[in-house]
Amino acid sequence: MGVFCVFSANYFPNLGGVERYTYNLAKKLLEKGHKIIIVTSNVFQLKELEENNGIKIYRMPCINLLNGRFPVIKPNKRFCVLLKLLLAENIDYVMVNTRFYIHSFLGVLIANKMKVPSIVIEHGTNHFTINNKILDALGRIYEHLITYWIKKNKPFFGGVSEACNLWLSHFGIKSQCVLYNAVDIDEITFLRSIPAKDYRKEYGLTLDDIIVTYSGRLVKEKGILNLIQAVQNCCINNSGVYLFIAGDGDLYSYVNDLKIKNVIVLGRIDFHHVISLLGQSDIFCLPTEYPEGLPTSILEAAACECYCITTIFGGSKELIINNQYGEILPDNKPSTIESALNRAIYDRGLRVQAAQRTYERLSAYFTWDRTVETVINLFRAEV
């Protein structure tokens, strides 16, 4: 049994795919008998050092750039105290989630100083973007520089999908493995058996009504506005189609203020409620143009046996391998989304059969047991 130190620039209570990946990876390693340390950024001004459910958490002081999306380590006196304590830990392996943070660079530096193996896990499939041409151009320069510095420390590299590994080649990096993003199917099955809420009853829907669900950040690049327009168009000929939106973000106030009859905005809801909603949904749609790695929301929807519609961006096509498993859209134009929704809405057999195939594929390849086994085998080979 070993001590795994996982660096993740953002972590709970911030909600996102990387945060859930970090938590689930840590939880599964803990179940296998390993000791877990998570090093993150103190975005929410919480305790600097604490133990939570058997996981030791270091929260480094930081400057919260981009509303906390890009925390930058603040090298002050408190940082030095925490760093000294961290270096005194008997760490055997270092894992770094995402490549482009100063926090990530710190992770590989510490691994080198402690002479222990490390792996950097890629979660994206294109350059980080904030939808500003000048800042995005500067960001690309920064990303190449920090990647160069990280490479100099000679960690392993892996991605949460094959698409991520392909993106790493843009930086001249050859990945050693795929550490698939995954789900805990047993946990999701249990939560589905005790739903937190009956959404159809709550909103007066019948069993014949079609629930389309979106869960995730409400930002333009995730395609939420295009999805709303597509659903509105579907409702012209079928008033029994409803879009449920779970999440918050930059567009939350705008989306909530639209007050569209068949669009129900739930805001940010907890994991149990998300699973309950997905378990009662017919279709899940993520019309993203964001450089996704392998979206957690797609995996959760597949685990709840939803028919999944998403785009070609990122690694979703590694789960939804053809149109017998769901639908991968070539773009996220409202008309493209509308056509896919209509195909699924009017063909229940298609939905049910595809959802079952996707669930079986998910159960075989996208579980935390399988991902953790890959992690352990990689480090054992190094030792």
C-alpha positions in Angstrom: 0.0 0.0 0.0 1.3 3.5 -0.8 0.7 7.2 -0.2 -0.7 8.9 -3.3 -0.5 12.7 -3.4 -3.0 14.2 -5.9 -2.6 17.8 -7.1 -5.8 19.4 -8.4 -5.9 23.2 -8.7 -9.7 23.2 -8.0 -11.5 20.8 -5.7 -14.8 20.6 -3.8 -16.8 22.6 -2.9 -16.2 23.8 -6.5 -18.2 21.5 -8.8 -16.8 20.3 -12.1 -15.6 17.3 -14.0 -12.0 17.5 -12.8 -13.1 18.0 -9.2 -15.3 14.9 -9.4 -12.5 12.9 -11.1 -10.1 13.9 -8.3 -12.6 12.9 -5.6 -13.6 9.6 -7.2 -10.0 8.6 -7.9 -9.0 9.4 -4.4 -12.0 7.5 -2.9 -11.3 4.4 -4.9 -7.6 4.4 -4.0 -8.6 4.8 -0.4 -10.9 1.8 -0.7 -8.0 -0.2 -2.0 -6.1 0.5 1.2 -3.9 3.4 0.1 -3.4 6.7 1.9 -4.5 9.8 0.0 -3.4 13.4 0.2 -5.0 16.1 -2.0 -3.3 19.4 -2.6 -5.6 22.1 -4.0 -6.1 25.9 -3.9 -7.9 27.7 -1.1 -10.4 29.4 -3.4 -13.2 29.4 -0.8 -11.0 30.4 2.2 -11.6 27.1 4.0 -9.3 25.3 6.5 -5.7 25.2 5.1 -5.2 21.6 6.4 -7.8 19.1 7.3 -8.9 15.4 7.0 -12.2 14.7 5.3 -13.5 11.1 5.0 -10.0 9.7 5.4 -8.5 12.1 2.8 -6.0 14.6 3.9 -6.4 18.0 2.2 -3.9 20.8 1.8 -5.3 24.1 0.5 -2.7 26.4 -0.8 -3.2 30.2 -0.6 -4.0 31.6 -4.0 -5.2 34.5 -6.2 -8.5 33.7 -7.8 -8.3 34.7 -11.4 -11.2 34.2 -13.8 -13.7 34.0 -10.9 -11.8 31.1 -9.4 -11.5 29.1 -12.7 -7.8 29.8 -12.7 -6.3 29.9 -9.2 -2.7 31.0 -9.0 -0.6 30.0 -6.0 0.3 32.9 -3.7 3.9 32.2 -2.5 3.5 33.8 0.9 4.4 32.8 4.5 1.4 30.5 4.8 2.3 28.8 1.6 5.9 28.1 2.9 4.5 26.6 6.1 2.1 24.3 4.2 4.9 23.3 1.7 7.2 22.4 4.6 4.5 20.2 6.1 3.8 18.6 2.7 7.4 17.8 2.1 7.5 16.0 5.4 4.9 13.6 4.3 6.0 10.1 3.2 4.7 10.4 -0.3 5.2 7.4 -2.7 3.4 8.7 -5.9 2.3 12.0 -7.3 -0.7 12.5 -9.6 -1.4 15.9 -11.2 -4.8 16.7 -12.7 -4.6 19.1 -15.6 -1.4 20.4 -17.1 -1.7 24.2 -17.4 -1.8 25.5 -13.8 1.1 26.8 -11.7 -0.3 24.3 -9.2 0.4 21.5 -11.7 4.0 22.6 -12.1 4.4 22.6 -8.3 3.2 19.0 -8.3 5.9 17.7 -10.6 8.6 19.8 -8.9 7.7 18.2 -5.5 7.7 14.7 -7.1 11.2 15.4 -8.5 12.5 16.8 -5.1 11.1 13.8 -3.3 12.4 11.4 -6.0 9.1 9.7 -6.5 7.3 9.0 -9.8 4.6 11.3 -11.0 1.9 11.4 -13.7 0.2 14.4 -15.3 -3.4 13.6 -16.4 -4.8 15.6 -19.3 -8.5 16.6 -19.2 -8.8 18.7 -22.3 -8.7 18.4 -26.1 -7.8 21.9 -27.1 -6.3 25.1 -25.7 -7.9 26.7 -22.6 -10.2 29.5 -23.7 -12.1 32.4 -22.2 -13.5 33.6 -25.5 -11.3 36.6 -25.8 -9.0 36.6 -28.9 -6.1 38.6 -27.4 -6.2 36.8 -24.0 -6.6 33.4 -25.6 -3.6 34.1 -27.8 -1.5 35.0 -24.7 -3.0 31.9 -23.0 -1.7 29.6 -25.8 1.8 31.0 -25.4 1.6 30.5 -21.6 0.3 27.0 -22.0 3.2 26.0 -24.3 5.7 27.5 -21.8 4.3 25.8 -18.7 4.0 22.5 -20.6 7.7 22.8 -21.5 8.6 23.4 -17.9 6.5 20.4 -16.7 8.0 18.2 -19.4 11.5 19.1 -18.1 10.6 17.3 -14.9 9.9 14.0 -16.8 6.6 12.9 -15.4 4.5 10.2 -17.1 1.5 11.6 -19.1 -1.9 10.2 -19.5 -5.4 11.4 -20.6 -8.9 10.8 -19.5 -9.7 9.7 -23.0 -7.9 8.8 -26.2 -8.9 12.2 -27.5 -6.9 13.8 -24.7 -3.9 11.7 -25.6 -4.1 12.9 -29.2 -4.2 16.5 -27.9 -1.0 15.9 -25.9 0.8 15.1 -29.1 0.3 18.8 -30.0 2.9 19.5 -27.3 5.2 16.7 -28.5 4.1 14.5 -25.6 3.6 10.7 -26.0 1.1 9.5 -23.4 1.8 6.3 -21.4 -1.8 5.4 -20.8 -5.5 6.2 -20.8 -6.9 6.9 -17.4 -10.6 7.0 -18.4 -12.9 9.4 -16.6 -15.5 7.0 -15.0 -18.5 6.6 -12.7 -19.4 4.5 -9.7 -22.2 2.5 -11.2 -23.1 0.8 -7.9 -23.5 4.2 -6.2 -25.6 5.6 -9.1 -27.8 2.5 -9.1 -28.4 2.9 -5.4 -29.3 6.6 -5.7 -31.7 5.8 -8.5 -33.5 3.3 -6.3 -34.2 6.1 -3.7 -35.0 9.2 -5.8 -34.6 12.5 -4.1 -37.6 13.9 -6.0 -40.2 12.8 -8.5 -39.7 15.5 -11.1 -42.6 14.4 -13.3 -45.0 14.7 -10.4 -43.4 18.0 -9.2 -43.9 19.7 -12.6 -47.2 18.0 -13.6 -45.7 15.8 -16.4 -47.2 12.5 -17.6 -45.3 9.3 -18.4 -45.9 10.1 -22.1 -44.1 13.5 -21.9 -40.5 13.5 -23.0 -37.9 14.9 -20.6 -34.7 16.2 -22.2 -32.0 17.0 -19.6 -28.9 19.1 -19.5 -26.6 19.2 -16.5 -23.4 21.2 -16.3 -22.0 24.7 -16.3 -24.3 27.2 -18.0 -21.7 28.8 -20.3 -22.0 29.7 -24.0 -19.4 27.1 -25.1 -21.4 24.3 -23.7 -24.2 25.0 -26.2 -27.0 25.6 -23.7 -28.5 28.5 -25.6 -28.6 26.5 -28.9 -30.2 23.6 -27.0 -32.9 25.9 -25.6 -33.7 27.1 -29.1 -33.7 23.6 -30.5 -36.2 22.4 -27.8 -38.4 25.4 -28.5 -38.5 24.4 -32.2 -39.3 20.8 -31.2 -42.2 22.1 -29.1 -43.9 23.7 -32.1 -45.1 20.3 -33.2 -44.9 18.5 -29.9 -46.0 20.3 -26.7 -45.1 17.2 -24.6 -41.3 17.9 -24.8 -39.7 19.5 -21.7 -36.1 20.6 -21.2 -34.7 20.4 -17.6 -31.6 22.4 -16.9 -29.4 21.6 -13.9 -26.4 23.8 -13.2 -25.2 27.3 -12.8 -22.6 29.5 -14.4 -22.2 32.7 -16.4 -25.5 32.3 -18.2 -27.6 31.2 -15.3 -29.4 34.5 -14.7 -30.0 35.0 -18.4 -31.4 31.5 -18.9 -33.5 31.7 -15.7 -35.0 35.0 -16.8 -36.2 33.6 -20.2 -39.2 32.0 -18.5 -40.0 29.7 -21.4 -43.0 27.4 -20.8 -41.3 24.0 -21.6 -37.9 24.9 -20.2 -37.4 24.3 -16.5 -34.3 25.8 -14.9 -33.4 24.1 -11.6 -30.1 25.8 -10.9 -27.4 24.0 -9.0 -28.6 20.8 -7.5 -26.7 18.1 -5.5 -25.5 14.8 -6.9 -28.4 12.8 -5.6 -30.9 15.2 -7.2 -28.9 15.1 -10.5 -29.1 11.3 -10.6 -32.8 11.3 -9.7 -33.4 13.7 -12.6 -31.3 11.7 -15.0 -33.1 8.5 -13.9 -36.4 10.1 -14.9 -35.2 11.5 -18.2 -35.6 10.1 -21.7 -32.8 12.0 -23.4 -29.6 13.7 -22.2 -28.2 16.4 -24.5 -24.8 18.1 -24.1 -24.3 20.1 -27.3 -20.8 21.3 -26.4 -18.1 23.0 -28.4 -15.9 23.2 -25.4 -12.6 21.2 -25.5 -14.0 18.4 -23.4 -11.8 15.5 -22.2 -14.6 13.0 -21.4 -17.5 14.8 -19.9 -18.7 13.4 -16.5 -22.2 14.5 -17.3 -22.3 12.1 -20.3 -21.0 9.2 -18.2 -23.6 9.9 -15.5 -26.4 10.1 -18.0 -25.3 6.8 -19.6 -25.2 5.2 -16.1 -28.9 6.4 -15.7 -29.8 4.7 -19.0 -30.6 8.0 -20.9 -30.3 8.2 -24.6 -27.3 10.5 -25.1 -26.9 13.2 -27.7 -23.6 15.2 -27.8 -21.0 16.6 -30.2 -17.8 15.4 -31.8 -15.7 17.6 -29.4 -13.7 15.5 -26.9 -13.9 11.9 -25.9 -17.6 11.2 -25.8 -17.3 9.3 -29.1 -15.2 6.7 -27.2 -18.4 5.8 -25.3 -21.0 6.5 -28.0 -19.1 4.7 -30.7 -21.8 4.8 -33.4 -25.5 5.6 -33.9 -26.6 2.4 -32.2 -25.3 3.9 -28.9 -26.6 7.4 -29.2 -25.8 10.3 -31.5 -22.6 12.3 -32.0 -23.4 15.6 -33.7 -20.9 17.2 -36.2 -21.7 20.7 -34.8 -24.0 22.3 -32.2 -26.1 24.4 -34.5 -29.8 24.6 -33.2 -31.0 22.9 -36.4 -28.6 20.0 -36.0 -29.6 19.6 -32.3 -33.3 19.8 -33.3 -33.0 17.1 -35.9 -31.3 14.7 -33.4 -33.8 15.4 -30.7 -36.7 14.7 -33.1 -35.2 11.4 -34.2 -35.0 10.3 -30.6 -38.3 11.8 -29.5 -40.3 9.9 -32.1 -38.5 6.6 -31.9 -38.8 5.1 -28.4 -37.2 1.8 -29.6 -34.1 3.6 -30.8 -33.8 5.4 -27.4 -34.2 2.3 -25.3 -31.9 0.0 -27.3 -29.2 2.6 -27.6 -29.3 3.5 -23.9 -28.9 -0.2 -23.0 -25.9 -0.7 -25.3 -24.2 2.4 -23.9 -24.9 1.3 -20.4 -23.2 -2.1 -21.1 -20.2 -0.4 -22.7 -19.9 2.0 -19.8 -20.0 -0.9 -17.3 -17.2 -2.7 -19.1 -14.8 0.1 -19.7 -15.6 3.3 -17.7 -15.4 2.3 -14.1 -13.2 3.6 -11.3 -12.0 0.1 -10.5 -10.6 -0.2 -14.0 -9.0 3.3 -14.0 -7.4 2.8 -10.6 -6.1 -0.6 -11.7 -4.4 1.2 -14.6 -2.9 3.8 -12.2 -1.5 1.2 -9.9 0.0 -1.0 -12.7 1.7 2.1 -14.2 3.4 3.0 -11.0 4.3 -0.6 -10.1 6.0 -0.9 -13.5 8.1 2.2 -12.7 9.0 0.8 -9.2 
